[in-house]
Structure formats: C-alpha cells, structure tokens
C-alpha cells in the first residue's frame, strides 16, 4: 500500500478519487476496509490530503 511504503499524499489522492461519487457506504465489508484505511492514515493525518481523506472516510462510514 502506498500509504505505508510510498508517498502518503499521493495515496490520499488516489483514495479520494476512488471514493468519488459515493454518498454513503452500504456494504459492511467496505465500511470495515475504510475503517482500516482510516487507521492506517493516522501517522500522516497532518498532511492536508490525508486529513481530507480521513474526513471523507468518517462521513461515509458514519451512517453505517
């Protein structure tokens, strides 16, 4: 995963593009994966792109 081994900003941009168009998460499995991603991003949460991705993840899984 790029977040762990490469450029966290690039990884956050890829993640944000992948979630574009989602208004909510209906799958428990997807919600679990997004929560794992949210946890993985913790070390880089001060980067703007990562903070935005974390906010997006929170809003998507909040209703699940």
C-alpha positions as CSV (number, residue, x, y, z in Angstrom):
1,X,0.0,0.0,0.0
2,X,1.4,3.4,-1.0
3,X,0.3,4.9,2.3
4,X,2.7,2.7,4.2
5,X,5.6,2.5,1.8
6,X,5.5,5.4,-0.5
7,X,4.1,8.9,-0.8
8,X,1.1,9.4,1.6
9,X,-0.1,12.5,-0.2
10,X,-0.3,10.5,-3.5
11,X,-2.0,7.6,-1.7
12,X,-4.6,10.0,-0.2
13,X,-5.3,11.5,-3.7
14,X,-5.8,8.0,-5.1
15,X,-8.1,7.1,-2.2
16,X,-10.1,10.2,-2.7
17,X,-10.6,9.6,-6.4
18,X,-11.6,6.0,-5.7
19,X,-14.3,7.3,-3.3
20,X,-15.6,10.0,-5.6
21,X,-19.3,9.7,-6.2
22,X,-20.0,7.7,-3.0
23,X,-22.7,9.3,-0.9
24,X,-22.7,6.5,1.6
25,X,-21.4,3.0,2.2
26,X,-24.0,0.3,2.1
27,X,-21.6,-2.7,2.5
28,X,-20.4,-3.7,5.9
29,X,-17.2,-5.2,4.3
30,X,-16.4,-1.9,2.5
31,X,-17.1,0.0,5.7
32,X,-14.6,-2.2,7.6
33,X,-12.0,-1.7,4.9
34,X,-12.5,2.1,5.0
35,X,-12.1,2.0,8.8
36,X,-8.9,0.1,8.4
37,X,-7.7,2.7,5.9
38,X,-8.7,5.4,8.3
39,X,-6.5,3.8,11.0
40,X,-3.6,3.3,8.6
41,X,-3.6,7.0,7.7
42,X,-3.2,8.1,11.3
43,X,0.6,8.6,11.0
44,X,0.1,11.1,8.2
45,X,-3.1,12.9,9.4
46,X,-1.3,16.3,9.4
47,X,-1.0,16.3,5.7
48,X,-3.9,18.2,4.1
49,X,-4.6,15.4,1.5
50,X,-4.6,12.8,4.2
51,X,-6.8,14.9,6.5
52,X,-9.3,15.3,3.7
53,X,-9.3,11.6,3.0
54,X,-9.9,10.8,6.7
55,X,-12.8,13.3,6.8
56,X,-14.3,11.7,3.8
57,X,-14.0,8.2,5.3
58,X,-15.6,9.4,8.5
59,X,-18.5,10.9,6.7
60,X,-19.0,7.7,4.5
61,X,-19.0,5.2,7.4
62,X,-20.8,7.4,9.9
63,X,-24.1,6.3,8.6
64,X,-23.2,2.6,8.6
